[in-house]
Amino acid sequence: MVDSKNLKTPASRVRKTNVAVSGLGHQPPPSSSKYNVHTTSRLGQTPGSRATSNGSGPKSFVVVAIVEGRGVAKGELGMASMDVRHPELALSQFADTAGYSRLLTKLHILDPVEIVVPETAVEKGGDMAVLLELLKTNLPNAQVTAVPRRYFNDAGGLELLTRLKVAECSTIEKDIAEKYYCLSSVAALIKYIEYIQNIAFACGSVKITYKGVENTCMIDPVTIKDLELIVSLKNGSKSSLYSEMNRTYTACGARMLRSSLLQPPANVDVIEQRLDAVEELLSNEPLFRSLRSLMSRMLDVEQLITLCVHLNREETVRIVEYKITQIIHLKHTLELVEPLRDALASRASELFVQYSEVRFSFSLF
């Protein structure tokens, strides 16, 4: 039975702060997913077609959990993010300025559909009041949702990482064992996504990456707006730098382009590797055409492999049909792996060599 007393207080906060309050911890999971990802129309594009964009890239299904330190740790932020269609969990913890410029830049890159914060943050005089106001101003299309503070639990976050990580991420616990705010945000995010999507994550199925602020150029939100990187001041998204440059053929490519514009690398080796790759493509037109042909026939790989990650608590006809379609798409995409590797083999660019040496282990049933 739902405890109306537990719901009454948060509901009053919603009217004051325009923050939604999740039923997590108060109500049973919904009977259907909050975000409808069980449709092929969300898959990105059909093989051979160019990825389309309204200026902000492919439709976002990214959910972000944020928690801020209190007292002497004020300004220390932990963040975890995941696109509900993709089995990758991105983590971060960093000290920010009073204007939260680093956090806002990261959020602009992610373009989240929803931001999860502790309920204590939306109380009168809450410790994240300034941040909530900035989120409302800078990300007006993102829903901010409050969940009980107890779900931001660092011990629970570490336990979830240990259970969900893929084999390649074997050292992730050591890397972030003392990043308590980051771990707290992990616990809240995973529990919230499982709740709203009515799913459970399979053990050993999630790729986990820690993304700090080192070796990157941080562009503040005001500069992003003034330079019209994503949105034009006159014509909205139609005349921005991103829309003019976006000639990508895959959803993954569109996401990487957006990230590279908003947070370009500051590592000289990374920059040189990319320049060498571009130079080789410009000087070798057959290679360029071959790669473009192969990439244009690939679907959104990250979305396809969620088939092995999301364990639906309820199987409907629509979900079963979606999974069958995904299996067919996955088979089609995997058949392109070897031709892609052959096209990259024996190339001069170090970046292409690294890609060609990636090993894939899979079997088709």
C-alpha positions in Angstrom: 0.0 0.0 0.0 1.2 3.5 -0.8 2.0 5.6 2.2 0.2 8.9 1.5 2.2 10.6 4.2 5.4 9.8 2.4 4.0 11.3 -0.8 2.4 14.4 0.7 5.6 16.3 1.6 7.4 15.8 -1.7 4.3 16.8 -3.6 4.3 20.1 -1.9 7.9 20.6 -2.9 7.0 20.1 -6.6 4.7 23.1 -6.6 7.5 25.3 -5.2 10.4 24.1 -7.2 8.9 22.6 -10.5 10.8 19.4 -9.6 9.0 16.1 -10.2 9.1 13.5 -7.4 9.6 9.9 -8.3 7.5 7.1 -6.9 10.8 5.2 -6.2 10.6 4.0 -2.6 6.9 5.0 -2.4 5.1 3.1 -5.1 5.5 -0.2 -6.9 7.2 -0.1 -10.4 5.0 1.1 -13.3 3.5 -1.6 -15.5 5.2 -0.1 -18.6 8.4 1.7 -19.4 8.5 5.5 -19.0 10.6 5.9 -22.1 9.4 3.8 -25.1 12.5 2.3 -26.6 10.9 -0.8 -27.9 10.3 0.5 -31.4 12.6 0.3 -34.4 11.8 4.0 -35.2 14.2 5.0 -32.4 17.0 2.9 -33.8 18.7 5.8 -35.6 18.4 5.3 -39.3 17.9 2.6 -41.9 21.0 1.2 -43.5 22.4 3.5 -46.2 20.7 6.6 -45.0 22.4 9.6 -43.4 21.8 10.3 -39.7 19.3 13.2 -39.4 19.4 15.8 -36.8 17.4 18.8 -35.6 20.6 20.4 -34.4 20.8 18.7 -31.1 21.6 15.2 -32.5 19.6 12.0 -32.3 16.7 12.0 -29.8 18.1 11.7 -26.3 17.1 9.1 -23.8 20.0 10.0 -21.4 19.2 10.0 -17.7 21.7 11.7 -15.3 22.0 11.4 -11.5 23.8 14.3 -9.7 24.7 14.7 -6.1 26.7 17.5 -4.4 28.8 17.4 -1.3 27.8 19.3 1.7 29.6 21.5 4.2 33.3 21.7 3.5 32.7 19.4 0.4 30.4 22.0 -1.2 31.1 22.2 -4.9 32.4 18.6 -5.2 30.0 16.9 -7.6 29.4 13.2 -8.4 27.6 12.3 -11.6 26.5 9.2 -13.4 24.7 9.0 -16.7 23.2 6.4 -19.0 21.2 6.4 -22.2 18.4 3.9 -21.4 19.0 2.4 -24.9 22.7 1.9 -24.5 24.5 -0.4 -22.0 27.2 2.1 -21.0 27.4 3.9 -17.7 29.5 7.1 -17.6 30.9 8.3 -14.3 32.5 11.5 -13.2 33.5 13.4 -10.0 35.1 16.8 -9.9 35.3 20.1 -8.1 33.3 22.8 -9.8 33.0 26.6 -9.6 30.3 28.5 -7.9 28.5 28.8 -11.3 28.8 25.1 -12.0 30.4 25.7 -15.4 32.0 22.3 -15.7 28.8 20.4 -14.8 26.7 22.5 -17.2 29.2 21.8 -20.0 29.0 18.1 -19.4 25.2 18.2 -19.3 25.1 20.1 -22.6 27.2 17.3 -24.1 24.9 14.6 -22.8 21.6 16.5 -23.6 19.7 14.6 -20.9 16.0 14.0 -21.0 15.9 13.7 -17.2 18.1 14.6 -14.2 17.8 12.8 -10.9 18.7 14.6 -7.7 18.2 13.8 -3.9 14.9 14.9 -2.3 16.9 16.9 0.2 18.1 19.1 -2.6 14.6 20.5 -3.2 13.6 21.2 0.3 13.3 24.8 1.4 16.9 26.0 1.8 18.2 22.7 0.3 21.9 22.4 -0.4 21.5 22.3 -4.2 19.0 25.2 -4.6 21.4 27.3 -6.7 22.2 24.3 -8.9 18.5 23.5 -9.4 17.8 27.0 -10.6 20.7 26.8 -13.1 19.5 23.5 -14.4 16.0 24.9 -15.0 17.5 27.9 -16.8 20.2 26.1 -18.9 18.4 22.9 -19.6 14.7 23.8 -19.9 13.8 20.6 -21.7 15.2 18.3 -19.1 12.9 17.0 -16.4 14.4 17.3 -12.9 13.2 14.4 -10.6 13.8 14.0 -6.9 14.3 10.6 -5.3 14.8 9.7 -1.6 18.2 10.6 -0.4 18.8 7.0 0.8 19.2 5.8 -2.8 22.3 8.0 -3.1 24.4 5.4 -1.3 28.1 5.0 -2.1 28.3 1.4 -0.7 25.3 0.4 -2.8 26.9 2.0 -5.9 30.1 0.1 -5.4 28.2 -3.2 -5.1 26.2 -2.4 -8.3 29.4 -1.7 -10.2 31.0 -5.0 -9.1 27.9 -6.9 -10.2 27.1 -5.1 -13.5 30.6 -4.4 -15.0 31.7 -6.2 -18.1 35.0 -8.1 -17.9 37.0 -5.3 -19.6 36.2 -3.0 -16.7 37.8 -5.2 -14.1 39.7 -2.3 -12.4 36.9 0.2 -12.3 36.3 -0.3 -8.5 39.9 0.5 -7.7 39.9 3.6 -9.9 36.9 5.1 -8.1 36.8 3.4 -4.7 37.3 6.7 -2.9 35.0 8.8 -5.2 32.0 8.6 -2.9 29.8 11.1 -4.6 30.3 9.4 -7.9 29.4 6.0 -6.4 26.4 7.5 -4.7 25.1 8.8 -8.0 25.6 5.3 -9.6 23.4 3.7 -6.9 20.5 6.2 -7.5 20.7 6.1 -11.3 20.7 2.3 -11.7 17.8 1.9 -9.2 15.9 4.7 -10.9 16.3 3.4 -14.4 15.3 -0.1 -13.4 12.2 1.4 -11.7 11.0 3.6 -14.5 11.8 1.2 -17.3 10.5 -1.9 -15.3 13.7 -3.8 -16.1 16.7 -5.4 -14.4 20.2 -5.2 -15.7 21.9 -8.5 -16.4 25.1 -9.2 -14.4 28.3 -8.5 -16.2 26.6 -6.6 -19.0 27.3 -2.9 -18.6 30.4 -1.1 -19.9 31.5 1.4 -17.3 33.8 4.4 -18.0 35.1 7.1 -15.8 35.3 10.4 -17.6 37.2 13.1 -15.7 37.8 16.7 -16.8 41.5 16.1 -17.5 43.0 16.5 -21.0 39.8 18.2 -22.3 38.9 21.8 -23.1 35.9 23.0 -21.0 33.7 25.4 -22.9 31.3 27.3 -20.6 27.5 27.5 -21.5 27.7 31.2 -22.4 30.5 30.6 -24.9 28.6 27.6 -26.3 25.6 29.9 -26.9 27.6 32.9 -28.3 29.6 30.7 -30.7 26.4 29.0 -31.8 28.0 25.6 -31.5 24.7 23.7 -31.2 21.9 26.3 -31.6 21.9 29.4 -33.8 20.9 32.6 -32.2 18.8 33.5 -35.2 17.6 30.3 -36.8 17.5 27.9 -33.9 19.3 24.6 -34.7 19.2 25.0 -38.5 22.3 27.2 -38.8 24.5 26.1 -35.9 28.1 24.9 -36.3 26.9 21.4 -35.4 24.1 21.3 -38.0 26.5 22.5 -40.7 29.2 19.9 -39.9 26.9 17.0 -39.2 27.2 14.8 -42.2 27.5 11.6 -40.2 26.0 8.3 -41.3 25.6 6.7 -37.8 24.0 7.8 -34.5 27.3 7.0 -32.8 29.1 9.4 -35.1 26.6 12.2 -34.5 27.0 11.8 -30.7 30.8 11.9 -31.0 30.7 15.0 -33.2 28.5 16.8 -30.6 30.9 15.8 -27.8 34.0 16.8 -29.7 32.5 20.3 -30.4 31.5 20.9 -26.8 34.4 19.3 -25.1 37.3 19.0 -27.5 40.5 17.1 -26.5 43.5 18.9 -25.1 45.8 16.0 -25.4 48.3 16.6 -28.2 48.7 12.9 -29.0 44.9 12.5 -29.5 44.8 15.6 -31.7 47.7 14.4 -33.8 46.1 10.9 -34.2 42.9 12.4 -35.5 44.7 14.8 -37.9 46.7 11.8 -39.3 43.5 9.9 -39.8 41.9 12.8 -41.6 45.0 13.3 -43.8 45.0 9.7 -44.8 41.3 9.8 -45.8 41.9 12.9 -47.8 44.8 11.4 -49.7 43.1 8.0 -50.2 39.7 8.4 -51.9 39.1 4.6 -52.3 39.6 4.1 -48.6 37.3 7.0 -47.8 34.5 5.7 -50.0 34.9 2.1 -48.7 34.6 3.2 -45.1 31.7 5.5 -45.8 29.8 2.7 -47.6 30.4 0.2 -44.7 29.5 2.7 -41.9 26.4 3.9 -43.7 25.0 0.3 -43.6 25.6 -0.1 -39.8 22.8 0.6 -37.3 23.2 1.9 -33.8 25.4 -0.8 -32.3 25.2 0.5 -28.8 21.4 0.3 -28.9 21.4 -3.1 -30.5 23.4 -4.8 -27.7 20.9 -3.7 -25.1 19.1 -6.8 -26.2 21.5 -8.8 -24.0 21.5 -6.2 -21.1 17.9 -5.4 -20.3 15.9 -8.1 -18.6 12.3 -7.1 -19.0 10.1 -7.9 -16.0 7.1 -8.2 -18.3 7.2 -9.6 -21.8 4.5 -8.1 -24.1 3.9 -8.9 -27.8 5.4 -5.5 -28.7 8.6 -6.2 -26.7 9.0 -9.7 -28.2 8.6 -8.3 -31.8 11.1 -5.6 -31.0 13.6 -8.1 -29.8 13.2 -10.3 -32.9 13.8 -7.2 -35.1 16.9 -6.3 -33.0 18.4 -9.7 -33.5 18.0 -9.4 -37.2 19.6 -5.9 -37.2 22.4 -7.2 -34.9 23.2 -10.0 -37.3 23.2 -7.6 -40.2 25.6 -5.3 -38.4 28.0 -8.0 -37.2 28.4 -9.2 -40.8 30.0 -5.9 -41.6 32.7 -6.2 -38.9 35.2 -8.2 -40.9 34.9 -6.1 -44.1 35.4 -3.0 -41.9 38.5 -4.5 -40.3 39.9 -5.5 -43.7 39.4 -1.9 -44.9 41.4 -0.6 -41.9 44.2 -3.1 -42.1 47.7 -2.0 -43.1 46.9 1.7 -42.8 49.4 4.4 -42.0 47.3 6.2 -39.4 47.8 4.9 -35.9 44.1 5.5 -35.1 43.1 3.2 -37.9 45.6 0.6 -36.8 44.2 0.6 -33.3 40.6 0.1 -34.7 41.7 -2.7 -36.9 43.3 -4.6 -34.0 40.1 -4.6 -31.9 39.0 -8.2 -31.3 35.4 -9.3 -31.5 34.1 -12.5 -30.0 30.6 -13.4 -30.9 28.4 -16.2 -32.2 25.1 -15.9 -34.1 22.3 -18.1 -33.2 
